[in-house]
Amino acid sequence: MTARIIDGKALAESIRNKVAAEAAELKRSHGIVPGLAAVLVGENPASQVYVRNKVKQTTEAGLASFEHVLPAETTQDDLLALVRQLNADPKVHGILVQLPLPPQIDPDLVIATIDPAKDVDGFHVENAGRLVVGQESLVPCTPQGSVLLAKTVHPDLTGLEAVVLGRSNIVGKPVAQLLIAESATVTVAHSRTRDLEAVCRRADILVVAVGRPEMVKGSWIKPGATVIDVGINRVPGENGKSRLVGDVDFKEAMEVAGAITPVPGGVGPMTIACLLANTLKAAMVANGLTPPSF
Ligand SMILES: Nc1nc(=O)c2c([nH]1)NC[C@@H]1CN(c3ccc(C(=O)N[C@@H](CCC(=O)O)C(=O)O)cc3)C=[N+]21
């Protein structure tokens, strides 16, 4: 059997098109242009690619994009001052401070300083808590994108066995919360889990977010399972070039899984699409309007 490849690029494009249509209508009816501010500290090359893609897609969807590129030596106080300035700026509806930050800056303090209503990453404790208790919130983009991709295969996740491999605050934990909200039976596994392979093999839906290139092998996957690969790892490729691989051994997984997301072209594009959707949502909520669902 060969797995079906889940097309993240196509789903991301359809979400971006919907954001663009809604943004055009918001501008026509209320004169509001949703604005996203992205703050990048230092020059991590992978971050720069992400920021460049994000700026392009933000403007293509008709949203306003405000870029703040700060030197690696930026002090914590200077970054906090910028965040407060963006909190107070009515043209800015969403604020994203790209992680990781340099060592002199405490990321928890930066996230806590972002106005929760503008926290389009969904990382603020207020949004994380609201997600857990099932209240309306800004939901983290990569987790949201991962679950939307799983739902292209299983529109109803009720009662399915979901295993999330990874327990980070930015992916593993929020993915688990979203899957619980979809009535899946959720196990969160991690590096300390006993017999990790056997736990993964129980999964109808396996979401992998560990940041280790090609760690999950074909033998870890239940035949026919849906595999969502959140990893984006740059590894040495042919003739001195680098290539991107996920946290799942794609070649092996293709022989066992029922459906799988590729890297690139899977979860990555969905992260950006969901970021644009969150920015639209933040702009509408800030103006007393009811946002669409995606
Ligand atoms: N506050 C914060 N929020 C984030 O969401 C965040 C962050 N910091 N720091 C960095 C990571 C990384 N990240 C990516 C998103 C999309 C792609 C993406 O679109 N990748 C494409 C293309 C990859 C390529 O060709 O280089 C793909 O997978 O197909 C990649 C990486 C968001 N992150």
The ligand as a MOL file (V3000), in Angstrom:
LIG
                    3D

  0  0  0     0  0            999 V3000
M  V30 BEGIN CTAB
M  V30 COUNTS 33 36 0 0 0
M  V30 BEGIN ATOM
M  V30 1 N 6.6100 33.1410 17.2290 0
M  V30 2 C 6.8360 32.1990 16.3000 0
M  V30 3 N 5.7890 31.6510 15.6480 0
M  V30 4 C 6.0020 30.7000 14.6800 0
M  V30 5 O 5.0360 30.1750 14.0880 0
M  V30 6 C 7.3610 30.3300 14.3700 0
M  V30 7 C 8.3900 30.9680 15.0750 0
M  V30 8 N 8.1020 31.8750 16.0460 0
M  V30 9 N 9.6770 30.6730 14.8230 0
M  V30 10 C 10.0490 29.8200 13.7040 0
M  V30 11 C 9.0200 28.7580 13.4720 0
M  V30 12 C 9.1410 28.0820 12.1270 0
M  V30 13 N 7.9030 28.3660 11.4440 0
M  V30 14 C 7.6530 28.0060 10.1040 0
M  V30 15 C 6.4570 28.2880 9.4970 0
M  V30 16 C 6.2380 27.9610 8.1700 0
M  V30 17 C 7.2090 27.3330 7.4270 0
M  V30 18 C 6.9510 27.0060 6.0010 0
M  V30 19 O 6.0810 27.5730 5.3800 0
M  V30 20 N 7.6780 26.0500 5.4310 0
M  V30 21 C 7.4820 25.6680 4.0430 0
M  V30 22 C 8.6840 26.0100 3.1850 0
M  V30 23 C 10.0000 25.6340 3.8070 0
M  V30 24 C 11.2030 26.0180 2.9610 0
M  V30 25 O 11.1890 25.7460 1.7580 0
M  V30 26 O 12.1530 26.5620 3.5440 0
M  V30 27 C 7.1140 24.1980 3.9750 0
M  V30 28 O 7.2630 23.4880 4.9770 0
M  V30 29 O 6.6510 23.7660 2.9340 0
M  V30 30 C 8.4040 27.0220 8.0210 0
M  V30 31 C 8.6210 27.3570 9.3660 0
M  V30 32 C 7.1100 29.1330 12.2380 0
M  V30 33 N 7.6790 29.3790 13.4120 0 CHG=1
M  V30 END ATOM
M  V30 BEGIN BOND
M  V30 1 1 1 2
M  V30 2 2 2 3
M  V30 3 1 2 8
M  V30 4 1 3 4
M  V30 5 2 4 5
M  V30 6 1 4 6
M  V30 7 2 6 7
M  V30 8 1 6 33
M  V30 9 1 7 8
M  V30 10 1 7 9
M  V30 11 1 9 10
M  V30 12 1 10 11
M  V30 13 1 11 12
M  V30 14 1 11 33
M  V30 15 1 12 13
M  V30 16 1 13 14
M  V30 17 1 13 32
M  V30 18 1 14 15
M  V30 19 2 14 31
M  V30 20 2 15 16
M  V30 21 1 16 17
M  V30 22 1 17 18
M  V30 23 2 17 30
M  V30 24 2 18 19
M  V30 25 1 18 20
M  V30 26 1 20 21
M  V30 27 1 21 22
M  V30 28 1 21 27
M  V30 29 1 22 23
M  V30 30 1 23 24
M  V30 31 2 24 25
M  V30 32 1 24 26
M  V30 33 2 27 28
M  V30 34 1 27 29
M  V30 35 1 30 31
M  V30 36 2 32 33
M  V30 END BOND
M  V30 END CTAB
M  END
